[in-house]
Amino acid sequence: MKKKIIPFIGVVAAMMLPLEIQADTYEMKWHANVRLGYNIGATAPIGLPEEIRSIDSYRLTPSVLVGIDVQKDLNNRWGVLGGLRFEGKMMNADVTTKAYHMEVRKGDQNLDGLFTGKVHQKVSQWMFTIPIQATYTLNRKLQFRAGPYVSFVVSNDFHGIASDGYLRLGDPVGAKIYMGDKEGEWATYDFSDDLRWFQTGISAGADYRFCNSIGLSVDLNWGLNGIFNRGFKTVEQTLFPIYGTIGIFWHLW
């Protein structure tokens, strides 16, 4: 019996030795990437509300991203990644509305009611973002990533113009205040002071390395909380920051 056990232990030990070596190898594997990207998307409700009749135009903005991340391999497929990114999430768009609740300023008057007409909206937020992601390496070139993120906003701006229409004061049958298409005739709004300074969300993306140190990346970043503070009621729909990112990265090690 003893003669049978000793060879069996030897076989098991020989099988376990490569696994131990592999575990030690991956335990020491760390990687770092520098990233440069461009964000394109919108701060928008989930599903277009009926008060917004059409999106008339969408303009590109300087929504750039720069950052660095560090990854630790857990085995030959899975890993964990953490990073720090400085990025802008902006939107510059025109929409046509009908009976859309707004607070605007025209001349020296502050008006509250339901607006029908054109709305030009600009949103600009600069922030530091910390992603924490699980990584899955398919092969030497392609890797997938997904996980939560938190953002600390350092600059907030949300303003626009209401024109080519009218505002019903208070309710759908209130007095009409007409607004034209020229400065002095239109109304303005600015909700910058009502924006959050902290955001959370989830992101998913992929990296494709086409040479040893340079690659392409794509990401989808979906905010889980609205951009406005909890007590803000002027914009009745919750607006979420939903942005895609395209970019390049440099693999440092």
C-alpha positions as CSV (number, residue, x, y, z in Angstrom):
1,M,0.0,0.0,0.0
2,K,2.8,2.4,0.9
3,K,4.5,1.7,-2.4
4,K,1.3,2.9,-4.2
5,I,0.8,6.0,-2.1
6,I,4.3,7.4,-2.7
7,P,4.1,7.4,-6.5
8,F,0.6,9.0,-6.3
9,I,1.9,11.8,-4.1
10,G,4.7,12.4,-6.5
11,V,2.3,12.7,-9.5
12,V,0.1,15.2,-7.6
13,A,3.1,17.3,-6.6
14,A,4.3,17.3,-10.2
15,M,0.8,18.5,-11.3
16,M,0.6,21.2,-8.7
17,L,4.1,22.6,-9.3
18,P,3.2,24.5,-12.5
19,L,0.0,25.9,-10.9
20,E,2.1,27.3,-8.0
21,I,4.6,28.8,-10.4
22,Q,1.8,30.3,-12.5
23,A,0.1,31.8,-9.4
24,D,3.4,33.4,-8.3
25,T,4.0,34.7,-11.8
26,Y,0.6,36.4,-12.1
27,E,0.7,37.7,-8.6
28,M,3.6,39.9,-9.6
29,K,2.1,41.1,-12.8
30,W,1.2,44.8,-12.9
31,H,0.3,46.9,-15.9
32,A,-0.1,50.7,-16.4
33,N,-1.7,52.6,-19.3
34,V,-1.9,56.3,-20.1
35,R,-5.2,57.3,-21.9
36,L,-6.3,60.1,-24.1
37,G,-10.0,60.1,-25.2
38,Y,-13.0,62.1,-26.4
39,N,-16.4,61.9,-24.7
40,I,-19.6,62.2,-26.8
41,G,-23.0,61.9,-25.4
42,A,-25.7,63.9,-23.5
43,T,-27.2,64.7,-20.1
44,A,-30.6,63.3,-20.9
45,P,-33.7,61.6,-19.4
46,I,-34.1,57.8,-19.9
47,G,-36.6,57.9,-22.8
48,L,-37.5,61.2,-24.5
49,P,-40.4,62.8,-22.7
50,E,-43.4,63.9,-24.8
51,E,-42.7,67.6,-23.9
52,I,-39.6,67.4,-26.1
53,R,-40.9,67.1,-29.6
54,S,-37.6,66.9,-31.5
55,I,-33.9,67.2,-31.3
56,D,-33.0,69.8,-33.9
57,S,-29.2,69.9,-33.7
58,Y,-26.3,68.5,-31.7
59,R,-22.8,70.2,-31.8
60,L,-19.5,68.6,-30.9
61,T,-17.8,70.1,-27.8
62,P,-14.2,69.9,-26.4
63,S,-15.1,67.0,-24.1
64,V,-11.6,65.5,-23.8
65,L,-10.3,62.9,-21.3
66,V,-6.8,62.3,-20.0
67,G,-5.9,59.7,-17.4
68,I,-3.8,56.9,-16.2
69,D,-4.8,53.4,-14.8
70,V,-3.0,50.6,-13.1
71,Q,-4.0,46.9,-13.5
72,K,-3.2,43.9,-11.4
73,D,-3.5,40.4,-12.9
74,L,-5.3,37.8,-10.8
75,N,-4.6,35.0,-13.2
76,N,-4.1,34.6,-17.0
77,R,-7.6,36.0,-17.8
78,W,-9.0,38.1,-14.9
79,G,-7.7,41.2,-13.3
80,V,-8.6,44.4,-11.5
81,L,-8.0,47.9,-12.7
82,G,-8.1,51.3,-10.9
83,G,-7.5,54.7,-12.4
84,L,-7.6,58.5,-12.2
85,R,-9.0,60.5,-15.1
86,F,-9.7,64.2,-15.7
87,E,-12.5,64.7,-18.2
88,G,-15.1,67.0,-19.6
89,K,-18.7,65.9,-20.2
90,M,-20.5,68.5,-22.3
91,M,-23.5,69.0,-24.5
92,N,-24.6,71.7,-26.9
93,A,-28.0,71.0,-28.5
94,D,-31.2,72.6,-29.7
95,V,-34.6,71.0,-29.1
96,T,-38.2,71.9,-29.8
97,T,-40.6,71.7,-26.8
98,K,-44.3,71.8,-26.1
99,A,-45.6,72.7,-22.6
100,Y,-42.1,72.0,-21.1
101,H,-41.8,73.3,-17.5
102,M,-39.1,76.0,-17.2
103,E,-38.0,78.9,-15.1
104,V,-36.5,81.7,-17.2
105,R,-35.5,85.3,-17.0
106,K,-36.6,87.8,-19.6
107,G,-35.4,91.3,-19.1
108,D,-35.8,92.0,-15.4
109,Q,-38.5,89.4,-14.9
110,N,-38.2,85.9,-13.5
111,L,-40.9,83.7,-15.1
112,D,-42.2,80.2,-14.3
113,G,-44.5,78.2,-16.5
114,L,-44.8,75.9,-19.5
115,F,-42.8,76.7,-22.5
116,T,-43.5,75.9,-26.1
117,G,-40.8,76.7,-28.7
118,K,-37.1,76.3,-29.2
119,V,-34.6,75.7,-26.4
120,H,-30.9,76.0,-26.9
121,Q,-29.0,74.2,-24.1
122,K,-25.4,74.1,-23.1
123,V,-24.0,71.8,-20.4
124,S,-20.4,71.8,-19.3
125,Q,-18.9,69.7,-16.5
126,W,-15.2,69.0,-15.7
127,M,-14.4,66.3,-13.2
128,F,-11.9,63.9,-11.8
129,T,-13.2,60.3,-12.2
130,I,-12.0,57.2,-10.4
131,P,-13.0,53.9,-12.1
132,I,-12.7,50.5,-10.5
133,Q,-13.1,47.7,-13.0
134,A,-12.8,44.0,-13.5
135,T,-10.8,43.1,-16.6
136,Y,-11.0,40.0,-18.8
137,T,-8.2,39.4,-21.3
138,L,-9.4,37.4,-24.3
139,N,-6.0,37.3,-26.0
140,R,-2.8,39.4,-26.3
141,K,-4.6,42.1,-28.2
142,L,-8.1,42.4,-26.8
143,Q,-9.3,43.1,-23.3
144,F,-12.7,43.8,-21.8
145,R,-13.4,46.0,-18.8
146,A,-16.5,46.8,-16.6
147,G,-17.2,48.3,-13.2
148,P,-18.4,51.3,-11.2
149,Y,-16.9,54.8,-11.1
150,V,-17.2,57.9,-9.0
151,S,-16.6,61.5,-10.2
152,F,-15.8,64.6,-8.3
153,V,-17.0,67.6,-10.4
154,V,-14.8,70.7,-10.2
155,S,-16.6,72.9,-12.7
156,N,-20.4,73.1,-13.4
157,D,-22.3,75.0,-16.1
158,F,-25.9,74.5,-17.3
159,H,-27.5,77.4,-19.1
160,G,-29.4,78.2,-22.3
161,I,-32.0,80.2,-24.2
162,A,-35.7,79.9,-24.8
163,S,-36.9,81.5,-28.1
164,D,-39.3,81.3,-31.0
165,G,-42.3,80.5,-28.8
166,Y,-44.3,81.4,-25.7
167,L,-44.4,80.7,-22.0
168,R,-47.8,79.9,-20.3
169,L,-47.4,81.4,-16.8
170,G,-48.0,78.9,-14.1
171,D,-50.2,76.3,-15.9
172,P,-51.5,75.3,-19.4
173,V,-54.1,78.1,-19.4
174,G,-52.0,80.9,-17.9
175,A,-51.2,84.1,-19.7
176,K,-48.9,83.9,-22.7
177,I,-45.5,85.5,-22.7
178,Y,-44.1,85.6,-26.2
179,M,-40.4,85.1,-26.9
180,G,-38.6,86.0,-30.2
181,D,-35.5,84.8,-32.0
182,K,-33.3,87.7,-31.2
183,E,-31.4,88.9,-28.2
184,G,-33.6,91.0,-26.1
185,E,-36.7,89.1,-27.3
186,W,-35.7,85.6,-26.0
187,A,-35.4,84.5,-22.4
188,T,-32.5,82.9,-20.7
189,Y,-32.0,80.3,-17.9
190,D,-29.0,79.3,-15.7
191,F,-29.2,76.3,-13.4
192,S,-25.5,75.9,-12.8
193,D,-25.8,76.4,-9.0
194,D,-28.2,73.4,-8.8
195,L,-25.8,70.8,-10.2
196,R,-24.3,68.0,-8.2
197,W,-20.6,68.0,-7.3
198,F,-20.5,64.2,-6.9
199,Q,-21.6,61.6,-9.4
200,T,-21.6,57.8,-9.5
201,G,-22.1,55.4,-12.4
202,I,-21.1,52.3,-14.2
203,S,-18.8,51.9,-17.2
204,A,-17.9,49.1,-19.7
205,G,-15.3,49.1,-22.4
206,A,-12.7,47.3,-24.4
207,D,-9.0,47.9,-25.3
208,Y,-7.5,46.7,-28.5
209,R,-3.7,46.8,-28.7
210,F,-2.6,46.9,-32.3
211,C,1.1,47.0,-31.4
212,N,3.2,46.4,-28.3
213,S,2.6,49.8,-26.6
214,I,-0.3,51.5,-28.5
215,G,-4.0,50.7,-28.8
216,L,-7.5,51.9,-29.3
217,S,-10.2,52.0,-26.6
218,V,-14.0,52.4,-26.5
219,D,-16.2,52.9,-23.4
220,L,-19.8,53.5,-22.4
221,N,-20.3,55.5,-19.2
222,W,-23.7,55.6,-17.6
223,G,-24.5,57.9,-14.7
224,L,-26.7,56.4,-12.0
225,N,-27.7,59.6,-10.3
226,G,-29.1,62.7,-11.9
227,I,-26.9,65.7,-12.5
228,F,-29.1,68.0,-10.4
229,N,-29.3,68.2,-6.6
230,R,-32.2,66.3,-5.0
231,G,-34.3,69.3,-4.2
232,F,-34.2,70.8,-7.7
233,K,-37.7,70.6,-9.3
234,T,-37.6,73.0,-12.2
235,V,-36.5,70.3,-14.7
236,E,-39.0,67.6,-13.9
237,Q,-37.2,64.8,-15.7
238,T,-34.1,63.3,-14.1
239,L,-31.2,64.0,-16.4
240,F,-28.4,61.3,-16.4
241,P,-24.9,61.8,-17.8
242,I,-24.7,59.2,-20.6
243,Y,-21.5,59.3,-22.6
244,G,-19.4,57.1,-24.9
245,T,-15.6,57.5,-25.1
246,I,-13.3,56.8,-28.0
247,G,-9.6,57.0,-27.4
248,I,-6.1,55.8,-27.6
249,F,-3.8,54.4,-24.9
250,W,-0.1,53.9,-24.3
251,H,0.9,50.7,-22.5
252,L,3.7,51.7,-20.2
253,W,4.5,48.2,-18.8
